[in-house]
């Protein structure tokens, strides 16, 4: 352990996380993360070869994230999210409880297929507008979108940036990963729905005053492209090809069409790609690597349990959830993966359950929470209220999802 290097690296990491939590557009997190990473390399807290390796290792994951953000943006331009929300509302009729169930299912599908960022940034505003149109309290449905953006991101390697980071460490194929996480995904969504339904029972007792009766035409091309892309992920995995290529194909089909029809511009696509966030992730990877090499990795190795018994998996999940709420789930994943990977895919998947569901406990737990708060604007709950809701859902969801993972591992 190098106490001096650990101290300097920790200070830089805290500065990066504060910048991400504050979300000041004048000081984007990348503006702290990238210079911070360079500073740590210059002062010797991390060697230049190690810094370069950290960037090279995470670069394919970051590239995939950029492509998925583009695909979600283009699908939104085609009207996919508006159509899905309207259809959901029509099926609910005059029942606010029915709407909540359908919003939970819709958010789970969008999160699993197009990642949690699509749910937070693109689906949440549509859900809010739909509830306002129906003249019912919007809180239950907005909370559902926010919570499911985290809790429903277990299923596919592409559902969350944390999954992408961990996928290679599991040593599993795309289909095997999905098979093991199917049961945790189902029980996590079910528990979230049950708890939210109970917590918001008064809001959900209100009858819909203005039900949705008209639904716009289905965006057939967007549905086909997104469906083909998801199928392409599985095929690419079987063929040993990176999942980024099916996503690139989807972006090309929708992007070329919209550019030719002047429904988007190159500038719009660049903004949707969120390259500043990509730079932030690259810089953060170097900073976290410096903290790990300075002693944190050894400390985590001493704390993280070994084995795949149910008590061990529950302990790993709990530790991952705590670290995610202290550091944010992205650096928590980067920190825990090297240690968990030594135990095989079971501990890695348990870490994912902790860092994906656990952040529902605090705003700083995940970048998705911070984005959700920004989307909610003046309707965003206070931090204490957010944590109160998280305390009602997170422990039960972690317990249920981890138990389901243990069962899946026994059966496989």
C-alpha positions, 0 to 999 in steps of 0.5 A, spaced: 500 500 500 502 507 498 498 511 503 500 518 499 498 515 492 492 512 495 490 519 499 492 523 492 488 518 488 482 519 493 482 526 493 481 526 485 476 521 485 472 525 490 472 531 486 470 527 480 464 524 483 462 531 486 462 534 479 458 528 477 453 529 483 452 537 482 451 536 474 453 544 473 453 544 465 459 549 466 463 544 469 461 537 466 464 531 470 469 530 464 472 537 465 475 534 472 475 527 470 480 527 464 485 532 467 485 529 474 487 522 470 492 526 467 495 529 474 495 522 477 499 519 471 504 526 472 505 525 479 506 518 479 500 515 483 499 511 477 504 509 471 503 511 464 502 504 462 497 502 467 493 508 465 493 507 458 491 500 459 485 502 463 483 506 457 484 501 452 480 496 457 474 500 457 474 503 450 470 498 447 465 499 453 464 506 452 464 506 444 458 501 445 455 506 450 455 512 445 452 507 440 446 505 444 445 512 446 444 514 439 440 508 437 435 510 443 435 518 440 433 515 433 428 511 436 425 517 440 425 521 433 421 515 430 416 516 436 417 510 439 417 512 446 411 516 445 407 511 442 409 506 447 406 510 453 400 512 449 399 505 448 400 503 455 395 509 457 390 506 453 390 499 455 390 502 463 383 505 461 381 508 467 385 505 472 391 508 475 393 502 478 393 498 471 397 504 469 402 503 474 403 496 472 404 497 465 409 503 466 413 498 470 413 493 465 414 498 459 420 501 463 423 494 464 423 493 457 426 499 455 431 499 460 433 492 458 433 493 451 435 500 450 439 501 457 437 505 463 439 512 460 433 511 455 428 510 460 430 516 464 432 521 459 426 519 454 421 515 457 420 519 464 418 525 460 413 522 456 410 518 462 409 524 466 406 528 460 401 522 460 399 522 467 398 529 467 393 528 461 390 523 464 389 528 470 392 523 475 397 524 480 404 523 476 408 521 482 407 513 482 409 513 475 415 517 475 418 514 481 416 507 477 420 509 471 426 512 475 426 506 480 426 501 474 431 504 470 436 501 476 432 495 478 430 493 471 437 493 468 440 486 470 437 482 464 442 483 458 449 485 458 447 491 454 442 494 459 447 498 463 454 500 463 456 496 469 453 490 465 458 492 460 464 493 464 462 486 468 460 482 462 467 480 459 469 478 467 464 473 467 466 469 462 459 468 460 456 468 453 451 473 451 445 468 452 448 465 458 449 471 462 441 473 460 439 466 462 442 467 469 440 474 470 432 472 467 430 470 474 433 476 478 430 481 473 423 478 474 423 478 481 426 485 482 421 488 477 415 484 481 418 487 488 419 494 485 411 494 483 409 491 489 412 496 494 411 502 489 403 500 489 403 499 496 407 506 498 403 510 493 396 506 494 392 513 496 395 516 489 393 510 485 386 510 488 384 516 484 380 514 478 382 517 471 378 523 469 381 523 462 383 516 459 387 515 453 383 513 447 387 515 441 394 512 440 398 514 434 400 509 428 405 504 431 413 506 429 414 500 425 421 501 422 423 503 429 420 497 432 423 492 427 430 495 427 430 495 435 428 488 435 433 486 430 438 489 434 436 485 440 436 479 436 443 481 433 446 481 440 445 474 441 447 472 434 453 476 435 455 473 441 454 466 438 459 468 433 464 471 437 463 478 434 462 484 439 455 486 440 457 493 438 456 492 431 448 490 431 447 496 434 451 500 429 447 497 424 441 499 427 444 506 428 446 507 420 439 504 418 435 509 422 440 515 422 441 515 414 433 515 413 432 521 418 438 525 415 435 524 408 428 526 410 431 532 414 428 529 421 435 530 424 442 533 423 449 531 424 449 536 430 443 533 433 447 526 433 453 528 436 449 531 442 445 525 443 452 521 443 454 525 449 461 525 448 462 529 454 460 523 458 464 518 454 470 522 456 468 522 463 468 515 463 474 514 460 477 519 465 474 516 471 477 509 469 484 511 470 482 515 477 479 508 479 485 504 477 489 509 481 485 508 487 485 500 486 493 500 485 494 504 491 491 499 496 483 499 495 483 493 491 487 489 497 482 492 502 476 490 498 479 483 497 480 482 504 472 484 505 469 481 500 467 474 501 469 468 497 464 462 494 457 462 491 453 460 497 447 464 498 450 467 504 456 469 501 452 472 495 448 476 499 454 479 503 457 481 496 451 484 494 450 488 500 457 490 500 456 492 492 450 496 494 454 500 500 460 501 496 455 504 490 452 509 494 458 511 497 462 512 491 457 511 485 455 505 482 460 506 476 466 507 480 464 501 485 463 497 479 470 498 477 473 497 484 469 491 485 470 487 479 477 485 479 476 482 486 469 479 484 472 476 478 477 471 481 471 467 484 467 466 477 461 469 474 457 468 480 460 473 485 461 478 479 453 477 477 452 478 485 456 485 484 452 487 479 445 486 483 448 490 488 451 496 484 444 496 479 439 495 485 442 499 491 443 506 488 435 506 488 437 508 496 441 515 494 441 520 489 449 519 488 448 512 487 448 512 480 448 517 474 441 515 472 438 518 479 442 524 477 439 524 470 432 523 473 432 528 478 434 533 472 428 530 468 423 531 474 425 538 475 421 542 480 417 535 481 424 532 483 423 529 491 428 531 496 434 527 497 431 525 504 424 523 501 428 519 495 432 515 500 426 514 504 423 510 498 429 507 497 429 504 504 422 501 502 424 498 496 432 496 496 433 491 501 427 487 499 429 487 492 436 485 493 434 480 497 429 477 492 434 478 486 440 475 489 436 469 492 433 468 485 441 468 482 443 463 487 437 458 485 439 460 477 446 458 479 444 452 482 440 450 476 445 451 471 
